[in-house]
């Protein structure tokens, strides 16, 4: 992907992008690239929203880590996983 194909970087005077803004750009850029590589224009790859959570302590961190570690094993049970 060339620089011209990527979203422009913020310039001076523009507010710092939010986490939501960054996730939106990530999803957009990656979906476009996958569609380009697989010749599947317009195919959706991402769910509509996302869940964010501030990790406040080690216990919370370990719980999140375990969720990430175990999650792929549960995909077959997910009604939205195709």
PyMOL Python script that loads the backbone (N, CA, C, O; Angstrom):
from pymol import cmd

cmd.read_pdbstr("""\
ATOM      1  N   UNK A   1       0.844  -1.165   0.000  1.00  0.00           N
ATOM      2  CA  UNK A   1       0.000   0.000   0.000  1.00  0.00           C
ATOM      3  C   UNK A   1       0.893   1.233   0.000  1.00  0.00           C
ATOM      4  O   UNK A   1       1.832   1.328   0.790  1.00  0.00           O
ATOM      5  N   UNK A   2       0.604   2.150  -0.866  1.00  0.00           N
ATOM      6  CA  UNK A   2       1.402   3.379  -0.931  1.00  0.00           C
ATOM      7  C   UNK A   2       0.874   4.397   0.060  1.00  0.00           C
ATOM      8  O   UNK A   2      -0.246   4.279   0.558  1.00  0.00           O
ATOM      9  N   UNK A   3       1.689   5.390   0.336  1.00  0.00           N
ATOM     10  CA  UNK A   3       1.293   6.448   1.265  1.00  0.00           C
ATOM     11  C   UNK A   3       0.047   7.171   0.763  1.00  0.00           C
ATOM     12  O   UNK A   3      -0.800   7.574   1.560  1.00  0.00           O
ATOM     13  N   UNK A   4      -0.068   7.337  -0.546  1.00  0.00           N
ATOM     14  CA  UNK A   4      -1.216   8.036  -1.126  1.00  0.00           C
ATOM     15  C   UNK A   4      -2.524   7.289  -0.878  1.00  0.00           C
ATOM     16  O   UNK A   4      -3.584   7.912  -0.836  1.00  0.00           O
ATOM     17  N   UNK A   5      -2.471   5.964  -0.711  1.00  0.00           N
ATOM     18  CA  UNK A   5      -3.673   5.165  -0.481  1.00  0.00           C
ATOM     19  C   UNK A   5      -4.114   5.180   0.986  1.00  0.00           C
ATOM     20  O   UNK A   5      -5.241   4.795   1.297  1.00  0.00           O
ATOM     21  N   UNK A   6      -3.251   5.614   1.869  1.00  0.00           N
ATOM     22  CA  UNK A   6      -3.562   5.622   3.296  1.00  0.00           C
ATOM     23  C   UNK A   6      -4.287   6.905   3.672  1.00  0.00           C
ATOM     24  O   UNK A   6      -4.227   7.901   2.951  1.00  0.00           O
ATOM     25  N   UNK A   7      -4.972   6.869   4.807  1.00  0.00           N
ATOM     26  CA  UNK A   7      -5.633   8.065   5.313  1.00  0.00           C
ATOM     27  C   UNK A   7      -4.588   9.091   5.703  1.00  0.00           C
ATOM     28  O   UNK A   7      -3.522   8.726   6.199  1.00  0.00           O
ATOM     29  N   UNK A   8      -4.871  10.360   5.492  1.00  0.00           N
ATOM     30  CA  UNK A   8      -3.882  11.384   5.842  1.00  0.00           C
ATOM     31  C   UNK A   8      -3.660  11.468   7.349  1.00  0.00           C
ATOM     32  O   UNK A   8      -4.573  11.226   8.139  1.00  0.00           O
ATOM     33  N   UNK A   9      -2.452  11.809   7.728  1.00  0.00           N
ATOM     34  CA  UNK A   9      -2.118  11.996   9.138  1.00  0.00           C
ATOM     35  C   UNK A   9      -2.654  13.339   9.600  1.00  0.00           C
ATOM     36  O   UNK A   9      -2.756  14.270   8.801  1.00  0.00           O
ATOM     37  N   UNK A  10      -3.000  13.454  10.883  1.00  0.00           N
ATOM     38  CA  UNK A  10      -3.469  14.739  11.392  1.00  0.00           C
ATOM     39  C   UNK A  10      -2.393  15.807  11.234  1.00  0.00           C
ATOM     40  O   UNK A  10      -1.199  15.518  11.306  1.00  0.00           O
ATOM     41  N   UNK A  11      -2.827  17.030  11.020  1.00  0.00           N
ATOM     42  CA  UNK A  11      -1.893  18.145  10.888  1.00  0.00           C
ATOM     43  C   UNK A  11      -2.019  19.059  12.087  1.00  0.00           C
ATOM     44  O   UNK A  11      -2.924  18.895  12.906  1.00  0.00           O
ATOM     45  N   UNK A  12      -1.127  20.010  12.197  1.00  0.00           N
ATOM     46  CA  UNK A  12      -1.142  20.960  13.304  1.00  0.00           C
ATOM     47  C   UNK A  12      -2.499  21.651  13.358  1.00  0.00           C
ATOM     48  O   UNK A  12      -3.062  22.020  12.327  1.00  0.00           O
ATOM     49  N   UNK A  13      -3.009  21.817  14.553  1.00  0.00           N
ATOM     50  CA  UNK A  13      -4.300  22.467  14.729  1.00  0.00           C
ATOM     51  C   UNK A  13      -5.466  21.493  14.739  1.00  0.00           C
ATOM     52  O   UNK A  13      -6.596  21.886  15.030  1.00  0.00           O
ATOM     53  N   UNK A  14      -5.210  20.238  14.428  1.00  0.00           N
ATOM     54  CA  UNK A  14      -6.266  19.229  14.428  1.00  0.00           C
ATOM     55  C   UNK A  14      -6.207  18.486  15.763  1.00  0.00           C
ATOM     56  O   UNK A  14      -5.126  18.152  16.248  1.00  0.00           O
ATOM     57  N   UNK A  15      -7.362  18.234  16.342  1.00  0.00           N
ATOM     58  CA  UNK A  15      -7.415  17.537  17.630  1.00  0.00           C
ATOM     59  C   UNK A  15      -6.824  16.137  17.506  1.00  0.00           C
ATOM     60  O   UNK A  15      -6.876  15.522  16.441  1.00  0.00           O
ATOM     61  N   UNK A  16      -6.269  15.648  18.593  1.00  0.00           N
ATOM     62  CA  UNK A  16      -5.740  14.283  18.634  1.00  0.00           C
ATOM     63  C   UNK A  16      -6.890  13.307  18.381  1.00  0.00           C
ATOM     64  O   UNK A  16      -7.947  13.424  19.000  1.00  0.00           O
ATOM     65  N   UNK A  17      -6.691  12.351  17.482  1.00  0.00           N
ATOM     66  CA  UNK A  17      -7.787  11.411  17.201  1.00  0.00           C
ATOM     67  C   UNK A  17      -8.117  10.562  18.424  1.00  0.00           C
ATOM     68  O   UNK A  17      -7.239  10.232  19.222  1.00  0.00           O
ATOM     69  N   UNK A  18      -9.375  10.219  18.557  1.00  0.00           N
ATOM     70  CA  UNK A  18      -9.818   9.375  19.664  1.00  0.00           C
ATOM     71  C   UNK A  18      -9.518   7.913  19.339  1.00  0.00           C
ATOM     72  O   UNK A  18      -9.174   7.574  18.207  1.00  0.00           O
ATOM     73  N   UNK A  19      -9.653   7.066  20.334  1.00  0.00           N
ATOM     74  CA  UNK A  19      -9.507   5.624  20.116  1.00  0.00           C
ATOM     75  C   UNK A  19     -10.510   5.166  19.061  1.00  0.00           C
ATOM     76  O   UNK A  19     -10.173   4.367  18.187  1.00  0.00           O
ATOM     77  N   UNK A  20     -11.727   5.664  19.140  1.00  0.00           N
ATOM     78  CA  UNK A  20     -12.757   5.308  18.174  1.00  0.00           C
ATOM     79  C   UNK A  20     -12.335   5.693  16.758  1.00  0.00           C
ATOM     80  O   UNK A  20     -12.527   4.917  15.821  1.00  0.00           O
ATOM     81  N   UNK A  21     -11.760   6.890  16.597  1.00  0.00           N
ATOM     82  CA  UNK A  21     -11.266   7.331  15.286  1.00  0.00           C
ATOM     83  C   UNK A  21     -10.189   6.390  14.760  1.00  0.00           C
ATOM     84  O   UNK A  21     -10.197   6.021  13.586  1.00  0.00           O
ATOM     85  N   UNK A  22      -9.267   6.005  15.630  1.00  0.00           N
ATOM     86  CA  UNK A  22      -8.159   5.138  15.215  1.00  0.00           C
ATOM     87  C   UNK A  22      -8.660   3.747  14.829  1.00  0.00           C
ATOM     88  O   UNK A  22      -8.183   3.164  13.855  1.00  0.00           O
ATOM     89  N   UNK A  23      -9.616   3.215  15.585  1.00  0.00           N
ATOM     90  CA  UNK A  23     -10.184   1.896  15.264  1.00  0.00           C
ATOM     91  C   UNK A  23     -10.913   1.968  13.926  1.00  0.00           C
ATOM     92  O   UNK A  23     -10.813   1.048  13.115  1.00  0.00           O
ATOM     93  N   UNK A  24     -11.638   3.043  13.694  1.00  0.00           N
ATOM     94  CA  UNK A  24     -12.349   3.227  12.435  1.00  0.00           C
ATOM     95  C   UNK A  24     -11.379   3.217  11.253  1.00  0.00           C
ATOM     96  O   UNK A  24     -11.637   2.562  10.243  1.00  0.00           O
ATOM     97  N   UNK A  25     -10.271   3.938  11.378  1.00  0.00           N
ATOM     98  CA  UNK A  25      -9.277   3.982  10.307  1.00  0.00           C
ATOM     99  C   UNK A  25      -8.641   2.596  10.118  1.00  0.00           C
ATOM    100  O   UNK A  25      -8.470   2.143   8.987  1.00  0.00           O
ATOM    101  N   UNK A  26      -8.292   1.924  11.223  1.00  0.00           N
ATOM    102  CA  UNK A  26      -7.716   0.589  11.133  1.00  0.00           C
ATOM    103  C   UNK A  26      -8.652  -0.362  10.380  1.00  0.00           C
ATOM    104  O   UNK A  26      -8.221  -1.076   9.475  1.00  0.00           O
ATOM    105  N   UNK A  27      -9.916  -0.365  10.754  1.00  0.00           N
ATOM    106  CA  UNK A  27     -10.881  -1.246  10.105  1.00  0.00           C
ATOM    107  C   UNK A  27     -11.035  -0.895   8.627  1.00  0.00           C
ATOM    108  O   UNK A  27     -11.100  -1.789   7.783  1.00  0.00           O
ATOM    109  N   UNK A  28     -11.092   0.366   8.315  1.00  0.00           N
ATOM    110  CA  UNK A  28     -11.258   0.801   6.937  1.00  0.00           C
ATOM    111  C   UNK A  28     -10.068   0.412   6.064  1.00  0.00           C
ATOM    112  O   UNK A  28     -10.235  -0.158   4.987  1.00  0.00           O
ATOM    113  N   UNK A  29      -8.875   0.724   6.538  1.00  0.00           N
ATOM    114  CA  UNK A  29      -7.665   0.440   5.763  1.00  0.00           C
ATOM    115  C   UNK A  29      -7.481  -1.062   5.565  1.00  0.00           C
ATOM    116  O   UNK A  29      -7.172  -1.508   4.460  1.00  0.00           O
ATOM    117  N   UNK A  30      -7.668  -1.838   6.621  1.00  0.00           N
ATOM    118  CA  UNK A  30      -7.454  -3.278   6.497  1.00  0.00           C
ATOM    119  C   UNK A  30      -8.530  -3.932   5.630  1.00  0.00           C
ATOM    120  O   UNK A  30      -8.216  -4.823   4.841  1.00  0.00           O
ATOM    121  N   UNK A  31      -9.790  -3.510   5.756  1.00  0.00           N
ATOM    122  CA  UNK A  31     -10.849  -4.083   4.928  1.00  0.00           C
ATOM    123  C   UNK A  31     -10.607  -3.767   3.451  1.00  0.00           C
ATOM    124  O   UNK A  31     -10.776  -4.635   2.595  1.00  0.00           O
ATOM    125  N   UNK A  32     -10.214  -2.531   3.153  1.00  0.00           N
ATOM    126  CA  UNK A  32      -9.926  -2.167   1.761  1.00  0.00           C
ATOM    127  C   UNK A  32      -8.773  -2.992   1.203  1.00  0.00           C
ATOM    128  O   UNK A  32      -8.826  -3.439   0.057  1.00  0.00           O
ATOM    129  N   UNK A  33      -7.741  -3.196   2.000  1.00  0.00           N
ATOM    130  CA  UNK A  33      -6.584  -3.961   1.538  1.00  0.00           C
ATOM    131  C   UNK A  33      -6.954  -5.435   1.322  1.00  0.00           C
ATOM    132  O   UNK A  33      -6.553  -6.033   0.323  1.00  0.00           O
ATOM    133  N   UNK A  34      -7.703  -6.012   2.237  1.00  0.00           N
ATOM    134  CA  UNK A  34      -8.137  -7.397   2.071  1.00  0.00           C
ATOM    135  C   UNK A  34      -9.017  -7.529   0.826  1.00  0.00           C
ATOM    136  O   UNK A  34      -8.850  -8.462   0.042  1.00  0.00           O
ATOM    137  N   UNK A  35      -9.946  -6.600   0.649  1.00  0.00           N
ATOM    138  CA  UNK A  35     -10.808  -6.631  -0.535  1.00  0.00           C
ATOM    139  C   UNK A  35      -9.993  -6.484  -1.816  1.00  0.00           C
ATOM    140  O   UNK A  35     -10.302  -7.125  -2.820  1.00  0.00           O
ATOM    141  N   UNK A  36      -8.965  -5.656  -1.794  1.00  0.00           N
ATOM    142  CA  UNK A  36      -8.112  -5.499  -2.964  1.00  0.00           C
ATOM    143  C   UNK A  36      -7.365  -6.799  -3.255  1.00  0.00           C
ATOM    144  O   UNK A  36      -7.312  -7.250  -4.400  1.00  0.00           O
ATOM    145  N   UNK A  37      -6.789  -7.397  -2.209  1.00  0.00           N
ATOM    146  CA  UNK A  37      -6.002  -8.619  -2.377  1.00  0.00           C
ATOM    147  C   UNK A  37      -6.872  -9.803  -2.826  1.00  0.00           C
ATOM    148  O   UNK A  37      -6.425 -10.630  -3.620  1.00  0.00           O
ATOM    149  N   UNK A  38      -8.091  -9.885  -2.329  1.00  0.00           N
ATOM    150  CA  UNK A  38      -8.966 -11.018  -2.639  1.00  0.00           C
ATOM    151  C   UNK A  38      -9.974 -10.721  -3.751  1.00  0.00           C
ATOM    152  O   UNK A  38     -10.799 -11.567  -4.095  1.00  0.00           O
ATOM    153  N   UNK A  39      -9.897  -9.523  -4.304  1.00  0.00           N
ATOM    154  CA  UNK A  39     -10.813  -9.098  -5.365  1.00  0.00           C
ATOM    155  C   UNK A  39     -12.268  -9.288  -4.931  1.00  0.00           C
ATOM    156  O   UNK A  39     -13.071  -9.891  -5.642  1.00  0.00           O
ATOM    157  N   UNK A  40     -12.584  -8.759  -3.748  1.00  0.00           N
ATOM    158  CA  UNK A  40     -13.934  -8.858  -3.192  1.00  0.00           C
ATOM    159  C   UNK A  40     -14.418  -7.469  -2.777  1.00  0.00           C
ATOM    160  O   UNK A  40     -14.617  -7.218  -1.589  1.00  0.00           O
ATOM    161  N   UNK A  41     -14.611  -6.563  -3.741  1.00  0.00           N
ATOM    162  CA  UNK A  41     -14.981  -5.187  -3.398  1.00  0.00           C
ATOM    163  C   UNK A  41     -16.258  -5.115  -2.571  1.00  0.00           C
ATOM    164  O   UNK A  41     -17.269  -5.736  -2.901  1.00  0.00           O
ATOM    165  N   UNK A  42     -16.191  -4.352  -1.498  1.00  0.00           N
ATOM    166  CA  UNK A  42     -17.361  -4.129  -0.660  1.00  0.00           C
ATOM    167  C   UNK A  42     -17.642  -5.195   0.386  1.00  0.00           C
ATOM    168  O   UNK A  42     -18.545  -5.020   1.205  1.00  0.00           O
ATOM    169  N   UNK A  43     -16.900  -6.288   0.384  1.00  0.00           N
ATOM    170  CA  UNK A  43     -17.142  -7.342   1.386  1.00  0.00           C
ATOM    171  C   UNK A  43     -16.818  -6.804   2.776  1.00  0.00           C
ATOM    172  O   UNK A  43     -15.825  -6.101   2.958  1.00  0.00           O
ATOM    173  N   UNK A  44     -17.648  -7.133   3.744  1.00  0.00           N
ATOM    174  CA  UNK A  44     -17.448  -6.665   5.125  1.00  0.00           C
ATOM    175  C   UNK A  44     -16.604  -7.673   5.895  1.00  0.00           C
ATOM    176  O   UNK A  44     -16.790  -8.883   5.770  1.00  0.00           O
ATOM    177  N   UNK A  45     -15.678  -7.159   6.689  1.00  0.00           N
ATOM    178  CA  UNK A  45     -14.797  -8.007   7.486  1.00  0.00           C
ATOM    179  C   UNK A  45     -14.910  -7.742   8.976  1.00  0.00           C
ATOM    180  O   UNK A  45     -14.526  -8.587   9.784  1.00  0.00           O
ATOM    181  N   UNK A  46     -15.423  -6.600   9.344  1.00  0.00           N
ATOM    182  CA  UNK A  46     -15.428  -6.184  10.741  1.00  0.00           C
ATOM    183  C   UNK A  46     -16.849  -6.046  11.251  1.00  0.00           C
ATOM    184  O   UNK A  46     -17.752  -5.681  10.497  1.00  0.00           O
ATOM    185  N   UNK A  47     -17.053  -6.338  12.540  1.00  0.00           N
ATOM    186  CA  UNK A  47     -18.348  -6.054  13.141  1.00  0.00           C
ATOM    187  C   UNK A  47     -18.504  -4.546  13.257  1.00  0.00           C
ATOM    188  O   UNK A  47     -17.521  -3.810  13.168  1.00  0.00           O
ATOM    189  N   UNK A  48     -19.701  -4.092  13.448  1.00  0.00           N
ATOM    190  CA  UNK A  48     -20.024  -2.673  13.389  1.00  0.00           C
ATOM    191  C   UNK A  48     -19.317  -1.837  14.461  1.00  0.00           C
ATOM    192  O   UNK A  48     -18.886  -0.723  14.163  1.00  0.00           O
ATOM    193  N   UNK A  49     -19.187  -2.316  15.654  1.00  0.00           N
ATOM    194  CA  UNK A  49     -18.624  -1.521  16.741  1.00  0.00           C
ATOM    195  C   UNK A  49     -17.458  -2.263  17.375  1.00  0.00           C
ATOM    196  O   UNK A  49     -16.948  -3.227  16.805  1.00  0.00           O
ATOM    197  N   UNK A  50     -17.043  -1.823  18.532  1.00  0.00           N
ATOM    198  CA  UNK A  50     -16.003  -2.515  19.277  1.00  0.00           C
ATOM    199  C   UNK A  50     -16.209  -2.249  20.760  1.00  0.00           C
ATOM    200  O   UNK A  50     -16.895  -1.304  21.147  1.00  0.00           O
ATOM    201  N   UNK A  51     -15.616  -3.082  21.566  1.00  0.00           N
ATOM    202  CA  UNK A  51     -15.731  -2.974  23.018  1.00  0.00           C
ATOM    203  C   UNK A  51     -14.375  -2.579  23.561  1.00  0.00           C
ATOM    204  O   UNK A  51     -13.376  -3.260  23.326  1.00  0.00           O
ATOM    205  N   UNK A  52     -14.344  -1.477  24.289  1.00  0.00           N
ATOM    206  CA  UNK A  52     -13.087  -1.081  24.914  1.00  0.00           C
ATOM    207  C   UNK A  52     -13.249  -1.115  26.428  1.00  0.00           C
ATOM    208  O   UNK A  52     -14.347  -0.948  26.959  1.00  0.00           O
ATOM    209  N   UNK A  53     -12.146  -1.332  27.096  1.00  0.00           N
ATOM    210  CA  UNK A  53     -12.150  -1.453  28.553  1.00  0.00           C
ATOM    211  C   UNK A  53     -10.805  -0.984  29.084  1.00  0.00           C
ATOM    212  O   UNK A  53      -9.760  -1.420  28.602  1.00  0.00           O
ATOM    213  N   UNK A  54     -10.824  -0.110  30.062  1.00  0.00           N
ATOM    214  CA  UNK A  54      -9.592   0.352  30.681  1.00  0.00           C
ATOM    215  C   UNK A  54      -9.133  -0.709  31.679  1.00  0.00           C
ATOM    216  O   UNK A  54      -9.879  -1.078  32.586  1.00  0.00           O
ATOM    217  N   UNK A  55      -7.912  -1.196  31.511  1.00  0.00           N
ATOM    218  CA  UNK A  55      -7.354  -2.193  32.427  1.00  0.00           C
ATOM    219  C   UNK A  55      -6.789  -1.448  33.622  1.00  0.00           C
ATOM    220  O   UNK A  55      -5.877  -0.634  33.480  1.00  0.00           O
ATOM    221  N   UNK A  56      -7.332  -1.728  34.802  1.00  0.00           N
ATOM    222  CA  UNK A  56      -7.020  -0.937  35.987  1.00  0.00           C
ATOM    223  C   UNK A  56      -6.027  -1.580  36.955  1.00  0.00           C
ATOM    224  O   UNK A  56      -5.441  -0.889  37.788  1.00  0.00           O
ATOM    225  N   UNK A  57      -5.834  -2.897  36.854  1.00  0.00           N
ATOM    226  CA  UNK A  57      -4.912  -3.554  37.767  1.00  0.00           C
ATOM    227  C   UNK A  57      -4.460  -4.889  37.166  1.00  0.00           C
ATOM    228  O   UNK A  57      -4.903  -5.264  36.080  1.00  0.00           O
ATOM    229  N   UNK A  58      -3.589  -5.595  37.865  1.00  0.00           N
ATOM    230  CA  UNK A  58      -3.051  -6.846  37.328  1.00  0.00           C
ATOM    231  C   UNK A  58      -4.134  -7.911  37.163  1.00  0.00           C
ATOM    232  O   UNK A  58      -4.133  -8.646  36.176  1.00  0.00           O
ATOM    233  N   UNK A  59      -5.044  -7.996  38.110  1.00  0.00           N
ATOM    234  CA  UNK A  59      -6.122  -8.985  38.010  1.00  0.00           C
ATOM    235  C   UNK A  59      -6.959  -8.741  36.753  1.00  0.00           C
ATOM    236  O   UNK A  59      -7.298  -9.680  36.033  1.00  0.00           O
ATOM    237  N   UNK A  60      -7.284  -7.489  36.499  1.00  0.00           N
ATOM    238  CA  UNK A  60      -8.040  -7.118  35.314  1.00  0.00           C
ATOM    239  C   UNK A  60      -7.250  -7.453  34.048  1.00  0.00           C
ATOM    240  O   UNK A  60      -7.816  -7.945  33.072  1.00  0.00           O
ATOM    241  N   UNK A  61      -5.967  -7.191  34.067  1.00  0.00           N
ATOM    242  CA  UNK A  61      -5.085  -7.511  32.942  1.00  0.00           C
ATOM    243  C   UNK A  61      -5.080  -9.011  32.666  1.00  0.00           C
ATOM    244  O   UNK A  61      -5.198  -9.430  31.515  1.00  0.00           O
ATOM    245  N   UNK A  62      -4.946  -9.816  33.708  1.00  0.00           N
ATOM    246  CA  UNK A  62      -4.908 -11.269  33.541  1.00  0.00           C
ATOM    247  C   UNK A  62      -6.229 -11.807  33.010  1.00  0.00           C
ATOM    248  O   UNK A  62      -6.246 -12.736  32.202  1.00  0.00           O
ATOM    249  N   UNK A  63      -7.334 -11.223  33.462  1.00  0.00           N
ATOM    250  CA  UNK A  63      -8.652 -11.627  32.972  1.00  0.00           C
ATOM    251  C   UNK A  63      -8.773 -11.318  31.475  1.00  0.00           C
ATOM    252  O   UNK A  63      -9.260 -12.150  30.709  1.00  0.00           O
ATOM    253  N   UNK A  64      -8.339 -10.140  31.064  1.00  0.00           N
ATOM    254  CA  UNK A  64      -8.386  -9.766  29.647  1.00  0.00           C
ATOM    255  C   UNK A  64      -7.473 -10.669  28.824  1.00  0.00           C
ATOM    256  O   UNK A  64      -7.841 -11.113  27.736  1.00  0.00           O
ATOM    257  N   UNK A  65      -6.293 -10.933  29.345  1.00  0.00           N
ATOM    258  CA  UNK A  65      -5.351 -11.819  28.643  1.00  0.00           C
ATOM    259  C   UNK A  65      -5.966 -13.201  28.428  1.00  0.00           C
ATOM    260  O   UNK A  65      -5.867 -13.768  27.339  1.00  0.00           O
ATOM    261  N   UNK A  66      -6.598 -13.737  29.466  1.00  0.00           N
ATOM    262  CA  UNK A  66      -7.215 -15.061  29.367  1.00  0.00           C
ATOM    263  C   UNK A  66      -8.345 -15.064  28.341  1.00  0.00           C
ATOM    264  O   UNK A  66      -8.498 -16.019  27.580  1.00  0.00           O
ATOM    265  N   UNK A  67      -9.131 -13.996  28.324  1.00  0.00           N
ATOM    266  CA  UNK A  67     -10.208 -13.881  27.337  1.00  0.00           C
ATOM    267  C   UNK A  67      -9.637 -13.918  25.917  1.00  0.00           C
ATOM    268  O   UNK A  67     -10.143 -14.640  25.057  1.00  0.00           O
ATOM    269  N   UNK A  68      -8.588 -13.140  25.680  1.00  0.00           N
ATOM    270  CA  UNK A  68      -7.960 -13.099  24.354  1.00  0.00           C
ATOM    271  C   UNK A  68      -7.378 -14.466  24.001  1.00  0.00           C
ATOM    272  O   UNK A  68      -7.492 -14.918  22.862  1.00  0.00           O
ATOM    273  N   UNK A  69      -6.771 -15.105  24.953  1.00  0.00           N
ATOM    274  CA  UNK A  69      -6.168 -16.420  24.735  1.00  0.00           C
ATOM    275  C   UNK A  69      -7.227 -17.481  24.386  1.00  0.00           C
ATOM    276  O   UNK A  69      -7.016 -18.302  23.494  1.00  0.00           O
ATOM    277  N   UNK A  70      -8.359 -17.459  25.092  1.00  0.00           N
ATOM    278  CA  UNK A  70      -9.395 -18.485  24.925  1.00  0.00           C
ATOM    279  C   UNK A  70     -10.382 -18.196  23.791  1.00  0.00           C
ATOM    280  O   UNK A  70     -11.032 -19.117  23.295  1.00  0.00           O
ATOM    281  N   UNK A  71     -10.499 -16.958  23.383  1.00  0.00           N
ATOM    282  CA  UNK A  71     -11.547 -16.560  22.457  1.00  0.00           C
ATOM    283  C   UNK A  71     -11.562 -17.335  21.135  1.00  0.00           C
ATOM    284  O   UNK A  71     -12.643 -17.764  20.731  1.00  0.00           O
ATOM    285  N   UNK A  72     -10.450 -17.545  20.436  1.00  0.00           N
ATOM    286  CA  UNK A  72     -10.517 -18.272  19.159  1.00  0.00           C
ATOM    287  C   UNK A  72     -11.127 -19.667  19.269  1.00  0.00           C
ATOM    288  O   UNK A  72     -11.754 -20.141  18.322  1.00  0.00           O
ATOM    289  N   UNK A  73     -10.954 -20.321  20.397  1.00  0.00           N
ATOM    290  CA  UNK A  73     -11.514 -21.662  20.582  1.00  0.00           C
ATOM    291  C   UNK A  73     -13.045 -21.621  20.619  1.00  0.00           C
ATOM    292  O   UNK A  73     -13.690 -22.643  20.384  1.00  0.00           O
ATOM    293  N   UNK A  74     -13.626 -20.473  20.908  1.00  0.00           N
ATOM    294  CA  UNK A  74     -15.083 -20.343  20.997  1.00  0.00           C
ATOM    295  C   UNK A  74     -15.729 -19.818  19.711  1.00  0.00           C
ATOM    296  O   UNK A  74     -16.952 -19.687  19.659  1.00  0.00           O
ATOM    297  N   UNK A  75     -14.948 -19.515  18.678  1.00  0.00           N
ATOM    298  CA  UNK A  75     -15.502 -18.936  17.455  1.00  0.00           C
ATOM    299  C   UNK A  75     -16.551 -19.815  16.805  1.00  0.00           C
ATOM    300  O   UNK A  75     -17.546 -19.306  16.289  1.00  0.00           O
ATOM    301  N   UNK A  76     -16.351 -21.119  16.821  1.00  0.00           N
ATOM    302  CA  UNK A  76     -17.320 -22.013  16.186  1.00  0.00           C
ATOM    303  C   UNK A  76     -18.712 -21.889  16.821  1.00  0.00           C
ATOM    304  O   UNK A  76     -19.722 -22.135  16.162  1.00  0.00           O
ATOM    305  N   UNK A  77     -18.758 -21.511  18.088  1.00  0.00           N
ATOM    306  CA  UNK A  77     -20.033 -21.364  18.808  1.00  0.00           C
ATOM    307  C   UNK A  77     -20.683 -19.999  18.545  1.00  0.00           C
ATOM    308  O   UNK A  77     -21.850 -19.796  18.880  1.00  0.00           O
ATOM    309  N   UNK A  78     -19.938 -19.071  17.953  1.00  0.00           N
ATOM    310  CA  UNK A  78     -20.409 -17.704  17.755  1.00  0.00           C
ATOM    311  C   UNK A  78     -21.337 -17.629  16.556  1.00  0.00           C
ATOM    312  O   UNK A  78     -20.936 -17.970  15.444  1.00  0.00           O
ATOM    313  N   UNK A  79     -22.577 -17.186  16.766  1.00  0.00           N
ATOM    314  CA  UNK A  79     -23.549 -17.116  15.676  1.00  0.00           C
ATOM    315  C   UNK A  79     -23.151 -16.129  14.594  1.00  0.00           C
ATOM    316  O   UNK A  79     -23.652 -16.217  13.473  1.00  0.00           O
ATOM    317  N   UNK A  80     -22.254 -15.181  14.902  1.00  0.00           N
ATOM    318  CA  UNK A  80     -21.835 -14.182  13.927  1.00  0.00           C
ATOM    319  C   UNK A  80     -20.566 -14.569  13.198  1.00  0.00           C
ATOM    320  O   UNK A  80     -20.190 -13.902  12.233  1.00  0.00           O
ATOM    321  N   UNK A  81     -19.897 -15.620  13.626  1.00  0.00           N
ATOM    322  CA  UNK A  81     -18.666 -16.058  12.970  1.00  0.00           C
ATOM    323  C   UNK A  81     -19.035 -16.859  11.736  1.00  0.00           C
ATOM    324  O   UNK A  81     -19.760 -17.850  11.812  1.00  0.00           O
ATOM    325  N   UNK A  82     -18.528 -16.415  10.603  1.00  0.00           N
ATOM    326  CA  UNK A  82     -18.882 -17.120   9.349  1.00  0.00           C
ATOM    327  C   UNK A  82     -17.687 -17.858   8.801  1.00  0.00           C
ATOM    328  O   UNK A  82     -17.786 -18.506   7.759  1.00  0.00           O
TER     329      UNK A  82
END
""", "prot")
cmd.dss("prot")
cmd.show_as("cartoon", "prot")
cmd.util.cbc("prot")
cmd.orient("prot")
